[in-house]
């Protein structure tokens, strides 16, 4: 695993699904873009949307990623071949053929049709989902409830 600085070229490298990377950067430097690009590249390579799991720290980041993915995929449907080719080439750093253009235009429907779509969760909601699946192994009641700040105060 290598640490990647989030410059434009480094962002493209970090979004490469063939690599295992650790992205460490300050707020506003492009971490969400890198993760979004990585998901788009996975989808272009044929990954099933329901087999993709993204874990972020905040609900805002999870929502932003979901919005960016859906927005990009919906835009790909309407773009002319040249513009779409340029967009995908900039994303992947590789050549684009007619088959890839056709696939790109179908991805939005594939994501929407997938039972859970691309799952983008916060670290907290991911941990809760594991605890809900394996409560006995975790030594907790099967129908536990997470206490939020308001419930805690009550």
Protein Blocks (a to p, Z undefined) as FASTA:
>chain_A
ZZddfbfklmmmmmpmkbccdddddehilpmmmmmmmmmmmmmnopafklpccddfbfkl
mmmmmmmmmmmmmmmmmpcfklmmmmmmmmnopacdfklmmmmmmmmmmmmmpmnlpadd
dfklmmmmmmmmmmmlnopafkbccddfklmmZZ
